[in-house]
């Protein structure tokens, strides 16, 4: 019988890029659930760019991590003990703010059961294509009111969100262009996901606009931004009149102190080209989850959509997995596998 629980705690706030000493592992006694609580054994933990914001003291849309306490993430796990009527021992569940740990004891209301219609799909998909990244792509592209005559550009297109955005765009008849950080990822976009064109933004160096112009010679009507910085500048330069720009993330700036972040130098295009630029947080659209899941499960089960998961094994490797994800080392949606299903 297991009596010990490994946890990874938030040990130090980063100044710029997170480093391994921002985390520490400890072993604590395994708690028994109290009335209304369940104990969940972690199977998969999600590694998301938004975690970087939770390491800073400034308030954001998600609660920050507390120093000396376990880091928090979205996870899929199995109920190992219960004192709540909502779940039975052995149930598979999904939680949004559970510990980086072998086990987490939480109120039953902190988790939900998995959609039974998703049976047969990989469990890790509940953290990716069927989870927050997939719904982010689905909601965000919908906000752009896409049309079949549009050209869509997606940055970080092989990542957790980008690969779904591009495939939805193709399903809607759009011409889809993506950028990624390696030639292997670029090849995946065009050969496996059906993008019309893609380019390696790192290989482009200072010539991102030239690379984007070559991939989308008729300009951009929709830009789904996961990166910010120089890629956003290039997209603004290349946008057609009345283009729609959806700001999902700005990962190129997450690890820079504010006084070192370079501003976007061509925002005058917003007026000159009558552009619409809009940011969003997917949790604001939670009321649409059932609609999203029904559509996405159908796409995945029919084989219309592909989804690449980048899996790292071992709780002890979670800090390196997060740091590597922020540096773009992942290929697809990064998860940490803590235990077997």
DOPA-878745 format. One record per residue (C-alpha): residue in one letter; y negated, z negated, x. Coordinates in steps of 0.25 Angstrom, whole numbers. Example, Ala and Ser with C-alpha at 12.3 -4.5 7.8 and 13.67 -1.06 7.14 Angstrom:
BEGIN
@residuo=a, v=18, w=-31, u=49 .
@residuo=s, v=4, w=-29, u=55 .
END
This chain:
BEGIN
@residuo=x, v=0, w=0, u=0 .
@residuo=x, v=-14, w=4, u=5 .
@residuo=x, v=-23, w=-8, u=8 .
@residuo=x, v=-34, w=-2, u=17 .
@residuo=x, v=-44, w=9, u=14 .
@residuo=x, v=-52, w=17, u=25 .
@residuo=x, v=-66, w=20, u=22 .
@residuo=x, v=-77, w=28, u=29 .
@residuo=x, v=-90, w=21, u=28 .
@residuo=x, v=-105, w=26, u=30 .
@residuo=x, v=-108, w=19, u=44 .
@residuo=x, v=-121, w=25, u=48 .
@residuo=x, v=-132, w=34, u=42 .
@residuo=x, v=-133, w=48, u=50 .
@residuo=x, v=-146, w=53, u=56 .
@residuo=x, v=-144, w=68, u=54 .
@residuo=x, v=-129, w=72, u=55 .
@residuo=x, v=-119, w=61, u=51 .
@residuo=x, v=-110, w=57, u=63 .
@residuo=x, v=-97, w=50, u=63 .
@residuo=x, v=-103, w=36, u=65 .
@residuo=x, v=-109, w=37, u=52 .
@residuo=x, v=-95, w=34, u=46 .
@residuo=x, v=-85, w=23, u=49 .
@residuo=x, v=-71, w=20, u=44 .
@residuo=x, v=-66, w=7, u=39 .
@residuo=x, v=-54, w=1, u=33 .
@residuo=x, v=-55, w=-8, u=21 .
@residuo=x, v=-45, w=-15, u=11 .
@residuo=x, v=-42, w=-6, u=0 .
@residuo=x, v=-48, w=-11, u=-13 .
@residuo=x, v=-41, w=-13, u=-26 .
@residuo=x, v=-49, w=-7, u=-38 .
@residuo=x, v=-56, w=-17, u=-48 .
@residuo=x, v=-56, w=-15, u=-63 .
@residuo=x, v=-62, w=-1, u=-66 .
@residuo=x, v=-59, w=4, u=-52 .
@residuo=x, v=-49, w=14, u=-45 .
@residuo=x, v=-45, w=16, u=-31 .
@residuo=x, v=-45, w=30, u=-26 .
@residuo=x, v=-38, w=35, u=-14 .
@residuo=x, v=-46, w=47, u=-7 .
@residuo=x, v=-39, w=60, u=-6 .
@residuo=x, v=-51, w=69, u=-3 .
@residuo=x, v=-66, w=66, u=0 .
@residuo=x, v=-77, w=76, u=-1 .
@residuo=x, v=-87, w=79, u=11 .
@residuo=x, v=-100, w=84, u=5 .
@residuo=x, v=-113, w=87, u=12 .
@residuo=x, v=-120, w=78, u=2 .
@residuo=x, v=-114, w=66, u=9 .
@residuo=x, v=-124, w=68, u=20 .
@residuo=x, v=-135, w=63, u=11 .
@residuo=x, v=-128, w=51, u=7 .
@residuo=x, v=-128, w=46, u=22 .
@residuo=x, v=-144, w=45, u=21 .
@residuo=x, v=-152, w=33, u=16 .
@residuo=x, v=-160, w=42, u=7 .
@residuo=x, v=-157, w=43, u=-8 .
@residuo=x, v=-150, w=55, u=-13 .
@residuo=x, v=-143, w=60, u=-26 .
@residuo=x, v=-130, w=53, u=-21 .
@residuo=x, v=-129, w=39, u=-16 .
@residuo=x, v=-129, w=37, u=-1 .
@residuo=x, v=-118, w=31, u=7 .
@residuo=x, v=-120, w=16, u=10 .
@residuo=x, v=-118, w=12, u=25 .
@residuo=x, v=-106, w=4, u=27 .
@residuo=x, v=-99, w=9, u=14 .
@residuo=x, v=-89, w=21, u=13 .
@residuo=x, v=-95, w=35, u=12 .
@residuo=x, v=-94, w=41, u=-2 .
@residuo=x, v=-89, w=54, u=-6 .
@residuo=x, v=-82, w=62, u=-17 .
@residuo=x, v=-67, w=61, u=-17 .
@residuo=x, v=-54, w=64, u=-24 .
@residuo=x, v=-44, w=53, u=-24 .
@residuo=x, v=-32, w=47, u=-31 .
@residuo=x, v=-33, w=33, u=-38 .
@residuo=x, v=-24, w=23, u=-31 .
@residuo=x, v=-27, w=11, u=-40 .
@residuo=x, v=-35, w=9, u=-53 .
@residuo=x, v=-40, w=-1, u=-62 .
@residuo=x, v=-47, w=8, u=-71 .
@residuo=x, v=-42, w=15, u=-83 .
@residuo=x, v=-48, w=29, u=-80 .
@residuo=x, v=-38, w=32, u=-68 .
@residuo=x, v=-24, w=30, u=-65 .
@residuo=x, v=-18, w=27, u=-51 .
@residuo=x, v=-15, w=41, u=-45 .
@residuo=x, v=-26, w=48, u=-52 .
@residuo=x, v=-34, w=59, u=-44 .
@residuo=x, v=-49, w=56, u=-45 .
@residuo=x, v=-62, w=61, u=-40 .
@residuo=x, v=-74, w=53, u=-35 .
@residuo=x, v=-88, w=56, u=-31 .
@residuo=x, v=-92, w=43, u=-23 .
@residuo=x, v=-79, w=37, u=-17 .
@residuo=x, v=-77, w=32, u=-3 .
@residuo=x, v=-73, w=39, u=10 .
@residuo=x, v=-61, w=31, u=10 .
@residuo=x, v=-46, w=31, u=7 .
@residuo=x, v=-48, w=23, u=-6 .
@residuo=x, v=-60, w=20, u=-15 .
@residuo=x, v=-60, w=10, u=-26 .
@residuo=x, v=-70, w=15, u=-36 .
@residuo=x, v=-73, w=13, u=-51 .
@residuo=x, v=-65, w=23, u=-59 .
@residuo=x, v=-78, w=29, u=-64 .
@residuo=x, v=-81, w=33, u=-50 .
@residuo=x, v=-70, w=44, u=-50 .
@residuo=x, v=-65, w=55, u=-60 .
@residuo=x, v=-52, w=61, u=-62 .
@residuo=x, v=-49, w=75, u=-57 .
@residuo=x, v=-51, w=87, u=-66 .
@residuo=x, v=-36, w=90, u=-71 .
@residuo=x, v=-39, w=104, u=-72 .
@residuo=x, v=-40, w=105, u=-57 .
@residuo=x, v=-26, w=102, u=-55 .
@residuo=x, v=-20, w=111, u=-44 .
@residuo=x, v=-33, w=112, u=-36 .
@residuo=x, v=-35, w=104, u=-23 .
@residuo=x, v=-40, w=90, u=-24 .
@residuo=x, v=-50, w=93, u=-14 .
@residuo=x, v=-57, w=103, u=-24 .
@residuo=x, v=-62, w=91, u=-32 .
@residuo=x, v=-71, w=88, u=-20 .
@residuo=x, v=-75, w=103, u=-19 .
@residuo=x, v=-73, w=115, u=-28 .
@residuo=x, v=-71, w=105, u=-40 .
@residuo=x, v=-80, w=94, u=-35 .
@residuo=x, v=-95, w=93, u=-32 .
@residuo=x, v=-96, w=105, u=-23 .
@residuo=x, v=-90, w=114, u=-33 .
@residuo=x, v=-98, w=109, u=-44 .
@residuo=x, v=-111, w=110, u=-35 .
@residuo=x, v=-108, w=124, u=-33 .
@residuo=x, v=-105, w=127, u=-47 .
@residuo=x, v=-118, w=119, u=-52 .
@residuo=x, v=-127, w=124, u=-41 .
@residuo=x, v=-124, w=139, u=-42 .
@residuo=x, v=-125, w=138, u=-57 .
@residuo=x, v=-139, w=133, u=-56 .
@residuo=x, v=-143, w=146, u=-49 .
@residuo=x, v=-139, w=154, u=-61 .
@residuo=x, v=-131, w=164, u=-53 .
@residuo=x, v=-130, w=179, u=-58 .
@residuo=x, v=-120, w=189, u=-54 .
@residuo=x, v=-132, w=197, u=-47 .
@residuo=x, v=-135, w=186, u=-38 .
@residuo=x, v=-133, w=184, u=-23 .
@residuo=x, v=-129, w=170, u=-20 .
@residuo=x, v=-130, w=164, u=-6 .
@residuo=x, v=-122, w=151, u=-3 .
@residuo=x, v=-124, w=143, u=9 .
@residuo=x, v=-113, w=134, u=15 .
@residuo=x, v=-104, w=143, u=7 .
@residuo=x, v=-91, w=139, u=12 .
@residuo=x, v=-94, w=124, u=9 .
@residuo=x, v=-90, w=115, u=-3 .
@residuo=x, v=-100, w=121, u=-12 .
@residuo=x, v=-103, w=134, u=-7 .
@residuo=x, v=-90, w=140, u=-8 .
@residuo=x, v=-90, w=137, u=-23 .
@residuo=x, v=-104, w=142, u=-25 .
@residuo=x, v=-100, w=156, u=-19 .
@residuo=x, v=-88, w=157, u=-27 .
@residuo=x, v=-95, w=154, u=-40 .
@residuo=x, v=-106, w=164, u=-36 .
@residuo=x, v=-95, w=175, u=-34 .
@residuo=x, v=-89, w=171, u=-48 .
@residuo=x, v=-102, w=174, u=-54 .
@residuo=x, v=-104, w=188, u=-47 .
@residuo=x, v=-114, w=184, u=-37 .
@residuo=x, v=-115, w=190, u=-23 .
@residuo=x, v=-112, w=177, u=-14 .
@residuo=x, v=-116, w=175, u=0 .
@residuo=x, v=-113, w=163, u=8 .
@residuo=x, v=-116, w=156, u=22 .
@residuo=x, v=-107, w=147, u=30 .
@residuo=x, v=-106, w=142, u=44 .
@residuo=x, v=-94, w=149, u=50 .
@residuo=x, v=-88, w=163, u=50 .
@residuo=x, v=-75, w=157, u=44 .
@residuo=x, v=-83, w=151, u=32 .
@residuo=x, v=-91, w=164, u=30 .
@residuo=x, v=-77, w=172, u=30 .
@residuo=x, v=-72, w=162, u=19 .
@residuo=x, v=-84, w=164, u=10 .
@residuo=x, v=-82, w=180, u=10 .
@residuo=x, v=-67, w=181, u=12 .
@residuo=x, v=-62, w=169, u=3 .
@residuo=x, v=-73, w=166, u=-7 .
@residuo=x, v=-78, w=180, u=-9 .
@residuo=x, v=-93, w=178, u=-5 .
@residuo=x, v=-100, w=192, u=-3 .
@residuo=x, v=-106, w=188, u=10 .
@residuo=x, v=-107, w=176, u=19 .
@residuo=x, v=-113, w=172, u=33 .
@residuo=x, v=-112, w=162, u=44 .
@residuo=x, v=-125, w=155, u=44 .
@residuo=x, v=-123, w=148, u=57 .
@residuo=x, v=-120, w=161, u=64 .
@residuo=x, v=-133, w=167, u=58 .
@residuo=x, v=-141, w=157, u=65 .
@residuo=x, v=-156, w=159, u=62 .
@residuo=x, v=-152, w=172, u=55 .
@residuo=x, v=-147, w=166, u=42 .
@residuo=x, v=-157, w=174, u=34 .
@residuo=x, v=-151, w=187, u=40 .
@residuo=x, v=-137, w=183, u=38 .
@residuo=x, v=-140, w=179, u=23 .
@residuo=x, v=-148, w=193, u=21 .
@residuo=x, v=-135, w=200, u=26 .
@residuo=x, v=-126, w=193, u=17 .
@residuo=x, v=-135, w=194, u=5 .
@residuo=x, v=-144, w=207, u=7 .
@residuo=x, v=-149, w=206, u=-7 .
@residuo=x, v=-155, w=192, u=-6 .
@residuo=x, v=-150, w=179, u=-13 .
@residuo=x, v=-151, w=176, u=-28 .
@residuo=x, v=-145, w=162, u=-27 .
@residuo=x, v=-144, w=153, u=-15 .
@residuo=x, v=-134, w=141, u=-15 .
@residuo=x, v=-139, w=132, u=-4 .
@residuo=x, v=-130, w=122, u=3 .
@residuo=x, v=-137, w=122, u=16 .
@residuo=x, v=-152, w=123, u=16 .
@residuo=x, v=-160, w=125, u=29 .
@residuo=x, v=-160, w=139, u=35 .
@residuo=x, v=-150, w=144, u=25 .
@residuo=x, v=-159, w=140, u=14 .
@residuo=x, v=-171, w=147, u=21 .
@residuo=x, v=-163, w=160, u=22 .
@residuo=x, v=-159, w=160, u=8 .
@residuo=x, v=-173, w=158, u=3 .
@residuo=x, v=-178, w=170, u=12 .
@residuo=x, v=-166, w=178, u=6 .
@residuo=x, v=-167, w=174, u=-8 .
@residuo=x, v=-171, w=184, u=-19 .
@residuo=x, v=-182, w=182, u=-29 .
@residuo=x, v=-178, w=171, u=-39 .
@residuo=x, v=-166, w=167, u=-31 .
@residuo=x, v=-160, w=153, u=-35 .
@residuo=x, v=-157, w=143, u=-23 .
@residuo=x, v=-148, w=131, u=-26 .
@residuo=x, v=-149, w=120, u=-16 .
@residuo=x, v=-136, w=113, u=-16 .
@residuo=x, v=-136, w=107, u=-2 .
@residuo=x, v=-144, w=107, u=11 .
@residuo=x, v=-133, w=103, u=21 .
@residuo=x, v=-141, w=109, u=33 .
@residuo=x, v=-151, w=98, u=32 .
@residuo=x, v=-142, w=86, u=28 .
@residuo=x, v=-141, w=81, u=42 .
@residuo=x, v=-155, w=83, u=47 .
@residuo=x, v=-166, w=72, u=47 .
@residuo=x, v=-177, w=76, u=37 .
@residuo=x, v=-187, w=78, u=47 .
@residuo=x, v=-178, w=88, u=55 .
@residuo=x, v=-175, w=97, u=42 .
@residuo=x, v=-182, w=110, u=43 .
@residuo=x, v=-189, w=114, u=30 .
@residuo=x, v=-186, w=127, u=22 .
@residuo=x, v=-197, w=137, u=27 .
@residuo=x, v=-196, w=147, u=16 .
@residuo=x, v=-198, w=140, u=3 .
@residuo=x, v=-209, w=149, u=-1 .
@residuo=x, v=-198, w=159, u=-5 .
@residuo=x, v=-196, w=149, u=-17 .
@residuo=x, v=-209, w=154, u=-23 .
@residuo=x, v=-209, w=168, u=-18 .
@residuo=x, v=-196, w=172, u=-23 .
@residuo=x, v=-196, w=163, u=-35 .
@residuo=x, v=-184, w=155, u=-30 .
@residuo=x, v=-177, w=144, u=-38 .
@residuo=x, v=-172, w=133, u=-28 .
@residuo=x, v=-164, w=121, u=-34 .
@residuo=x, v=-156, w=109, u=-29 .
@residuo=x, v=-145, w=102, u=-37 .
@residuo=x, v=-135, w=90, u=-37 .
@residuo=x, v=-122, w=93, u=-43 .
@residuo=x, v=-120, w=79, u=-49 .
@residuo=x, v=-132, w=82, u=-58 .
@residuo=x, v=-122, w=92, u=-65 .
@residuo=x, v=-110, w=83, u=-67 .
@residuo=x, v=-110, w=86, u=-82 .
@residuo=x, v=-105, w=100, u=-79 .
@residuo=x, v=-93, w=95, u=-70 .
@residuo=x, v=-83, w=99, u=-81 .
@residuo=x, v=-88, w=113, u=-82 .
@residuo=x, v=-88, w=115, u=-67 .
@residuo=x, v=-74, w=109, u=-65 .
@residuo=x, v=-69, w=118, u=-76 .
@residuo=x, v=-75, w=131, u=-70 .
@residuo=x, v=-71, w=127, u=-56 .
@residuo=x, v=-57, w=123, u=-59 .
@residuo=x, v=-55, w=137, u=-65 .
@residuo=x, v=-61, w=144, u=-53 .
@residuo=x, v=-52, w=137, u=-43 .
@residuo=x, v=-39, w=138, u=-51 .
@residuo=x, v=-41, w=153, u=-54 .
@residuo=x, v=-43, w=155, u=-39 .
@residuo=x, v=-57, w=161, u=-41 .
@residuo=x, v=-63, w=150, u=-32 .
@residuo=x, v=-58, w=146, u=-18 .
@residuo=x, v=-62, w=133, u=-12 .
@residuo=x, v=-61, w=128, u=3 .
@residuo=x, v=-59, w=114, u=6 .
@residuo=x, v=-61, w=108, u=20 .
@residuo=x, v=-52, w=96, u=21 .
@residuo=x, v=-53, w=85, u=32 .
@residuo=x, v=-41, w=75, u=32 .
@residuo=x, v=-43, w=60, u=34 .
@residuo=x, v=-53, w=50, u=29 .
@residuo=x, v=-57, w=47, u=44 .
@residuo=x, v=-62, w=61, u=45 .
@residuo=x, v=-72, w=60, u=34 .
@residuo=x, v=-84, w=58, u=42 .
@residuo=x, v=-81, w=70, u=51 .
@residuo=x, v=-78, w=78, u=39 .
@residuo=x, v=-92, w=75, u=33 .
@residuo=x, v=-99, w=77, u=46 .
@residuo=x, v=-92, w=90, u=48 .
@residuo=x, v=-95, w=95, u=34 .
@residuo=x, v=-110, w=92, u=36 .
@residuo=x, v=-109, w=101, u=48 .
@residuo=x, v=-102, w=112, u=41 .
@residuo=x, v=-89, w=111, u=47 .
@residuo=x, v=-81, w=111, u=34 .
@residuo=x, v=-76, w=124, u=28 .
@residuo=x, v=-76, w=122, u=13 .
@residuo=x, v=-77, w=109, u=5 .
@residuo=x, v=-74, w=97, u=15 .
@residuo=x, v=-65, w=86, u=10 .
@residuo=x, v=-58, w=74, u=17 .
@residuo=x, v=-44, w=72, u=14 .
@residuo=x, v=-41, w=57, u=14 .
@residuo=x, v=-27, w=56, u=8 .
@residuo=x, v=-17, w=65, u=2 .
@residuo=x, v=-18, w=68, u=-13 .
END
